Amino acid sequence: MLAMPHKNILPLIIILHNFLLSLSQNIGSPPEIITIGGVLSSKIAQNEFEKSVNNLNLLNGRINLHFNSTSIIMDPNPIQSAIKLCDNVVSQGVQVMVVSHPPGGDSQPPISVSYTCGFYQIPVIGISARDSAFSDKNVHPTFLRTVPPYFHQADVWLELLKHYGWKKVIFIHSMDEEGRMILSRFQALAEKEDISVEETIKYEAGDNSFESLLTAIPSFESRVILLSATKEDAENIFDEASKRSLLGEGYVWIVSEQAMKATNVPVGALGLELFNATAENVHIKDAVTIIGKTIRSLFKNDNLTTVSDVSNSCKNRKSSGETSGKIIYRGLLKERLDNAITGQITFNNDGDRLNPIYYFKNRQPMGIVPVGYFGNKEAMVPALDISDNITWPGNINTKPKGLNIVTHLEVVTLEAKPFVHTRLRSEGGPCGTDEDKFELPCNHVNMSTNVTTEYCCWGYCMEMLREISQMVNFTYDVHISHDKTFGSFEKRRGSKTKQWNGMVGELVSKQADLIVAPLTINPERANYIDFSKPFKYQGLIILVKKTAKSSNLASFLQPFQDTLWILVGLSVHVVALVLYLLDRFSPFGRFKLAKSDDTEEDALNLSSAMWFAWGVLLNSGIGEGTPRSFSARVLGMVWAGFAMIIVASYTANLAAFLVLDRPEASITGIDDARLRNPNENFNYSTVKNSAVEMYFKRQVELSTMYRQMEERNYLTAEDAIDAVRNNKLDAFIWDSSRLEYEAAKDCDLIVAGELFGRSGLGVGLQKRSPWTHDISMAILGLHEKGKMEQLDNDWILKESSECPLEGSAPATLGLTNMAGVFMMVAGGIVAGVFLIFVEITYKRYRGLKEKELELARNAADRWRGNIEKRRTLRQTLQRQRDEQFAAIPINMKGIPLNTNGGSNSSMHGETQGETHNPGKRLSYTEATGSKLYSPPTQPSLPSASSQSESRSVTINNPAYGDIMNQDDNFV
């Protein structure tokens, strides 16, 4: 804060300032005159006000401003106060006002001043008015204040409750405007901090009878009482509370400023007191300082250039439109004064001061003493600092828990194996007779018939409940939920509003204190009940009945994909072709060596190469037809290595596919197409009114599944599991712990897919239950000690020994597994038989062809022999004729002569007109005169049909026989 000048030199400074001001007026333009008015409580206050305004003129700097002041003492009569305001203050042309209270410490608010200034748009800063009515801007549009209203105490109360961790309170307040305002503000703030008002007690201000109001307090759970009352009402309330023993140990009384002034404040009460609440002079200085700072800022930023619109009369004063008063008011709302005497000064939109400083006051045996404060002079963020040396009701120094904690709790549960097992008490005798398990009596009441059935409960959750109760120190009774469901939020019959049913409904309606069961923690339930820390983490999974894996005839082909089989078959033929070509063109191959005379080996043909390639792949013996060239043998070795790898891989995978072939789940998981795209042939469901149903309802991507299941959901998990076991239900979606337990017990059941919708199981408690923290800490302690792991082993994992582990013993191969191999052999046999018939048929056809060719060849050879025979005969006959003609004389014409010297022409048929030259050789026909058969020119090799025709012509031709006869006769 700026240090004040010494009082002896202050007048000199003022005189000097006025001189300089007059000098500036003579030299330059006159300064802008700002008049600040005051309606105060005393002459002392007026003097302080005048000094504060004059001090503003020392800080103007280069801004051409001058602040004047005018003030009056407030009249207790509101009407006279308004008249004096217009005649003595507004007439001076004021731009802004500072208002206090009437003389004598009268708490009467300055309503008339605020009304008048509000009408003429004159900003007013109140320095003592704390009534909530001044926050109404419709009535007091230009009112601001350097003191907070009374109902802002709710802010400090809330911080105090947060500091001590109290979550539930009882609120006592008057039914006037002040009481309603403080309650409304507290409820709005408490809702954000999860603090609830268990009960609200209202009273008429000034009432002297509070007997009926305080009677019910002992029955409430909360022991923290917030009291907003005047001094007189607080004294009556404290008297009545003392009579009913409501001021003793275990209770907490937090009271307002006015109530803390009561003469009978009980020991242990904790109250507030505003810092410098009644220091009028201090508030005058802070109010004037922030006014000066605001106006200088407005002129400096040219937001305000003149105040010439201000009239010197209320009658002529402008009351509408944009005025300098409105501009100054908006500037005050935005301004902040950090170095104020009363702390940081800022205003909210209602003109109320923010971040004031409060003292915490504690009524101790020696009197009321300060024990801390709330607020910060230098920072905007409020700070709370309170001492540990506080005396609480009952004259104790230990902080009360603030709750009436009942140590005997009602626990609700339901049957959910393996967490909770139940049996009728009439069937197995009293509970607890079996020493191997911890049994508790748990009755079930049918609400419709009001019939009670006695049960015994045991299992995972019951043993956990025993451990928690011993650690937290409470007793309990257990009962089974009335409708045997977990609980859902839905409309009941005849009701238009939704309500919780099941175990959650009993907790919400306070019929039970705890839910000890496999209760899933989810957002829907957490809005209405509290949860402990999870005692087990899990997820959702699907239970189905095992289906034996069908083995088809091609089971032995499963180790390789179709593409690999095709590539292997193609590789065999490619390698065989390459082997043949390498051995064919290599100079050292059998194909070359087979042409030489020094080897008897056959050449490697394509068939032999194919046989070699298949033989190596199938590991069969190869006796002949192997490659001889080095290049082909290198390829053969590489092919043998390839075959070894392929055969070994096939053998290993065949064992995996056939030997370890076991029953499997019919679906793959939550993403299976039969779940995502429902159909009538595949039914699945969950349990009604359960967390699983809520999960599917909440997830948009699973909405189709939810609609499919909604009408098919079962009432209990046991019914659904039995339906899966009896093939009435294809799939059941539920908690993984329960379904894995059932699958371990029943070897015909199996869980499918991976976990989804992961969550935790927790203990349910009433909203803001005092046991929530302690039970959570107990559960964490059980985790650390390994007790939860032991419970898992005892109740969930122990059942896993009833079914053999997957793959623990190889499955026996049957005909169904290897039927394909036998069918392949049978197919080979059938193919062999078919091929032998084909070969026989082909051989017969080929034999006929060969016989026909043989007959044709024999006929041709016989024909050639006959031709040769005729040629030889002709040659012989020719020689004989030549010899005969050589002995016959011939005339000059070359005609033979007979012995009679005559011509021999008549004998040789000269009638033919033929002549013969002497010495010419005669042909057979010429010599004999006969006509020989001349065979046709031998054609090329005919077809089978033409051979047959030719043969028949040769054999059956009569001309051929005539020739033969002529030849025989001739011979």
LINFENQUI-V324392 format. One record per backbone hydrogen bond with DSSP energy under -1.0 kcal/mol. NH is the residue of the N-H (numbers start at 0). CO is the residue of the C=O. If there is no record, write none. Layout:
nh=NH co=CO
nh=NH co=CO
This chain:
nh=9 co=5
nh=12 co=8
nh=13 co=9
nh=14 co=10
nh=15 co=11
nh=16 co=12
nh=17 co=13
nh=18 co=14
nh=19 co=15
nh=20 co=16
nh=21 co=17
nh=22 co=18
nh=23 co=19
nh=24 co=20
nh=25 co=21
nh=26 co=22
nh=27 co=23
nh=31 co=63
nh=33 co=65
nh=35 co=67
nh=36 co=95
nh=37 co=69
nh=38 co=97
nh=39 co=71
nh=45 co=41
nh=46 co=42
nh=47 co=43
nh=48 co=44
nh=49 co=45
nh=50 co=46
nh=51 co=47
nh=52 co=48
nh=53 co=49
nh=54 co=50
nh=57 co=54
nh=58 co=55
nh=62 co=59
nh=64 co=62
nh=65 co=31
nh=67 co=33
nh=69 co=35
nh=71 co=37
nh=73 co=39
nh=80 co=76
nh=81 co=77
nh=82 co=78
nh=83 co=79
nh=84 co=80
nh=85 co=81
nh=86 co=82
nh=87 co=83
nh=88 co=84
nh=89 co=84
nh=91 co=88
nh=92 co=89
nh=94 co=34
nh=95 co=34
nh=96 co=122
nh=97 co=36
nh=98 co=124
nh=99 co=38
nh=110 co=108
nh=113 co=109
nh=114 co=110
nh=115 co=111
nh=116 co=112
nh=117 co=113
nh=118 co=114
nh=119 co=115
nh=121 co=116
nh=123 co=141
nh=124 co=96
nh=125 co=143
nh=126 co=98
nh=133 co=130
nh=134 co=131
nh=135 co=132
nh=139 co=135
nh=142 co=139
nh=143 co=123
nh=144 co=350
nh=145 co=125
nh=149 co=129
nh=151 co=148
nh=152 co=149
nh=153 co=150
nh=154 co=151
nh=156 co=152
nh=157 co=153
nh=158 co=154
nh=159 co=155
nh=160 co=156
nh=161 co=157
nh=162 co=158
nh=163 co=159
nh=164 co=160
nh=165 co=160
nh=168 co=195
nh=169 co=223
nh=170 co=198
nh=171 co=225
nh=172 co=200
nh=174 co=202
nh=179 co=175
nh=180 co=176
nh=181 co=177
nh=182 co=178
nh=183 co=179
nh=184 co=180
nh=185 co=181
nh=186 co=182
nh=187 co=183
nh=188 co=184
nh=189 co=185
nh=190 co=186
nh=194 co=189
nh=195 co=166
nh=197 co=168
nh=200 co=170
nh=202 co=172
nh=206 co=203
nh=213 co=209
nh=218 co=215
nh=219 co=216
nh=222 co=401
nh=224 co=251
nh=225 co=169
nh=226 co=253
nh=227 co=171
nh=233 co=229
nh=234 co=230
nh=235 co=231
nh=236 co=232
nh=237 co=233
nh=238 co=234
nh=239 co=235
nh=240 co=236
nh=241 co=237
nh=242 co=238
nh=243 co=239
nh=244 co=241
nh=245 co=240
nh=250 co=247
nh=251 co=222
nh=253 co=224
nh=254 co=269
nh=255 co=226
nh=259 co=255
nh=260 co=257
nh=261 co=258
nh=267 co=362
nh=268 co=265
nh=269 co=252
nh=270 co=360
nh=272 co=358
nh=274 co=356
nh=276 co=273
nh=279 co=277
nh=282 co=278
nh=283 co=279
nh=284 co=280
nh=285 co=281
nh=286 co=282
nh=287 co=283
nh=288 co=284
nh=289 co=285
nh=290 co=286
nh=291 co=287
nh=292 co=288
nh=293 co=289
nh=294 co=290
nh=295 co=291
nh=296 co=292
nh=297 co=293
nh=298 co=294
nh=299 co=295
nh=300 co=296
nh=302 co=297
nh=303 co=297
nh=309 co=306
nh=326 co=322
nh=327 co=323
nh=328 co=324
nh=329 co=325
nh=330 co=326
nh=331 co=327
nh=332 co=328
nh=333 co=329
nh=334 co=330
nh=336 co=344
nh=342 co=339
nh=344 co=336
nh=347 co=351
nh=350 co=347
nh=353 co=345
nh=357 co=373
nh=358 co=272
nh=359 co=371
nh=360 co=270
nh=361 co=368
nh=362 co=268
nh=363 co=366
nh=366 co=363
nh=368 co=361
nh=370 co=359
nh=372 co=384
nh=373 co=357
nh=374 co=382
nh=384 co=372
nh=386 co=370
nh=389 co=387
nh=391 co=395
nh=394 co=391
nh=395 co=391
nh=403 co=220
nh=404 co=402
nh=408 co=474
nh=410 co=476
nh=411 co=513
nh=412 co=478
nh=415 co=419
nh=418 co=415
nh=419 co=415
nh=420 co=457
nh=422 co=455
nh=424 co=453
nh=426 co=423
nh=427 co=423
nh=428 co=424
nh=432 co=429
nh=436 co=433
nh=439 co=456
nh=441 co=454
nh=443 co=452
nh=445 co=450
nh=449 co=445
nh=452 co=443
nh=455 co=422
nh=456 co=439
nh=457 co=420
nh=459 co=417
nh=460 co=418
nh=462 co=458
nh=463 co=459
nh=464 co=460
nh=465 co=461
nh=466 co=462
nh=467 co=463
nh=468 co=464
nh=469 co=465
nh=470 co=466
nh=471 co=467
nh=472 co=468
nh=473 co=468
nh=474 co=406
nh=476 co=408
nh=478 co=410
nh=479 co=442
nh=480 co=412
nh=486 co=688
nh=489 co=498
nh=494 co=491
nh=498 co=489
nh=500 co=487
nh=502 co=484
nh=503 co=485
nh=504 co=500
nh=505 co=501
nh=506 co=502
nh=507 co=503
nh=508 co=504
nh=509 co=506
nh=510 co=505
nh=511 co=505
nh=512 co=409
nh=513 co=409
nh=514 co=763
nh=515 co=411
nh=518 co=516
nh=520 co=759
nh=525 co=521
nh=526 co=522
nh=527 co=524
nh=528 co=524
nh=529 co=764
nh=531 co=762
nh=534 co=760
nh=535 co=760
nh=537 co=758
nh=539 co=755
nh=540 co=733
nh=541 co=751
nh=542 co=731
nh=543 co=749
nh=545 co=747
nh=546 co=663
nh=554 co=551
nh=556 co=553
nh=557 co=554
nh=564 co=560
nh=565 co=561
nh=566 co=562
nh=567 co=563
nh=568 co=564
nh=569 co=565
nh=570 co=566
nh=571 co=567
nh=572 co=568
nh=573 co=569
nh=574 co=570
nh=575 co=571
nh=576 co=572
nh=577 co=573
nh=578 co=574
nh=579 co=575
nh=580 co=576
nh=581 co=577
nh=582 co=578
nh=583 co=579
nh=584 co=580
nh=585 co=581
nh=588 co=585
nh=592 co=588
nh=593 co=589
nh=594 co=591
nh=595 co=592
nh=604 co=602
nh=608 co=604
nh=609 co=605
nh=610 co=606
nh=611 co=607
nh=612 co=608
nh=613 co=609
nh=614 co=610
nh=615 co=611
nh=616 co=612
nh=617 co=613
nh=619 co=614
nh=632 co=628
nh=633 co=629
nh=634 co=630
nh=635 co=631
nh=636 co=632
nh=637 co=633
nh=638 co=634
nh=639 co=635
nh=640 co=636
nh=641 co=637
nh=642 co=638
nh=643 co=639
nh=644 co=640
nh=645 co=641
nh=646 co=642
nh=647 co=643
nh=648 co=644
nh=649 co=645
nh=650 co=646
nh=651 co=647
nh=652 co=648
nh=653 co=649
nh=654 co=650
nh=655 co=651
nh=656 co=652
nh=657 co=653
nh=659 co=654
nh=663 co=546
nh=671 co=668
nh=674 co=671
nh=675 co=671
nh=676 co=672
nh=681 co=678
nh=684 co=730
nh=687 co=713
nh=693 co=689
nh=694 co=690
nh=695 co=691
nh=696 co=692
nh=697 co=693
nh=698 co=694
nh=702 co=699
nh=705 co=701
nh=706 co=702
nh=707 co=703
nh=708 co=704
nh=709 co=705
nh=711 co=708
nh=712 co=708
nh=713 co=685
nh=719 co=715
nh=720 co=716
nh=721 co=717
nh=722 co=718
nh=723 co=719
nh=724 co=720
nh=725 co=721
nh=726 co=723
nh=727 co=722
nh=728 co=722
nh=729 co=682
nh=730 co=682
nh=731 co=542
nh=732 co=684
nh=733 co=540
nh=735 co=538
nh=738 co=734
nh=739 co=735
nh=740 co=736
nh=741 co=737
nh=742 co=738
nh=743 co=739
nh=744 co=740
nh=745 co=741
nh=748 co=745
nh=749 co=543
nh=751 co=541
nh=755 co=539
nh=758 co=537
nh=760 co=535
nh=761 co=518
nh=763 co=514
nh=764 co=529
nh=768 co=765
nh=771 co=768
nh=774 co=770
nh=775 co=771
nh=776 co=772
nh=777 co=773
nh=778 co=774
nh=779 co=775
nh=780 co=776
nh=781 co=777
nh=782 co=778
nh=783 co=779
nh=784 co=780
nh=785 co=782
nh=786 co=781
nh=789 co=785
nh=790 co=786
nh=791 co=787
nh=792 co=788
nh=793 co=789
nh=794 co=790
nh=795 co=791
nh=796 co=791
nh=799 co=796
nh=801 co=798
nh=807 co=804
nh=810 co=658
nh=817 co=813
nh=818 co=814
nh=821 co=817
nh=822 co=818
nh=823 co=819
nh=824 co=820
nh=825 co=821
nh=826 co=822
nh=827 co=823
nh=828 co=824
nh=829 co=825
nh=830 co=826
nh=831 co=827
nh=832 co=828
nh=833 co=829
nh=834 co=830
nh=835 co=831
nh=836 co=832
nh=837 co=833
nh=838 co=834
nh=839 co=835
nh=840 co=836
nh=841 co=837
nh=842 co=838
nh=843 co=839
nh=844 co=840
nh=845 co=841
nh=846 co=842
nh=847 co=843
nh=848 co=844
nh=849 co=845
nh=850 co=846
nh=851 co=847
nh=852 co=848
nh=853 co=849
nh=854 co=850
nh=855 co=851
nh=856 co=852
nh=857 co=853
nh=858 co=854
nh=859 co=855
nh=860 co=856
nh=861 co=857
nh=862 co=858
nh=863 co=859
nh=864 co=860
nh=865 co=861
nh=866 co=862
nh=867 co=863
nh=868 co=864
nh=869 co=865
nh=870 co=866
nh=871 co=867
nh=872 co=868
nh=873 co=869
nh=874 co=870
nh=875 co=871
nh=876 co=872
nh=877 co=873
nh=878 co=874
nh=879 co=875
nh=880 co=876
nh=881 co=877
nh=882 co=878
nh=883 co=879
nh=884 co=880
nh=885 co=881
nh=890 co=894
nh=893 co=890
nh=896 co=888
nh=897 co=901
nh=900 co=897
nh=903 co=895
nh=907 co=903
nh=908 co=905
nh=909 co=904
nh=911 co=908
nh=912 co=909
nh=919 co=916
nh=926 co=922
nh=927 co=923
nh=928 co=924
nh=946 co=942
nh=947 co=943
nh=948 co=944
nh=949 co=945
nh=950 co=946
nh=951 co=947
nh=952 co=948
nh=953 co=949
nh=954 co=950
nh=955 co=951
nh=956 co=952
nh=960 co=956
nh=961 co=957
nh=962 co=958
nh=963 co=959
nh=964 co=960
nh=965 co=961
nh=966 co=962
nh=967 co=963
nh=968 co=964
nh=969 co=965
nh=970 co=966
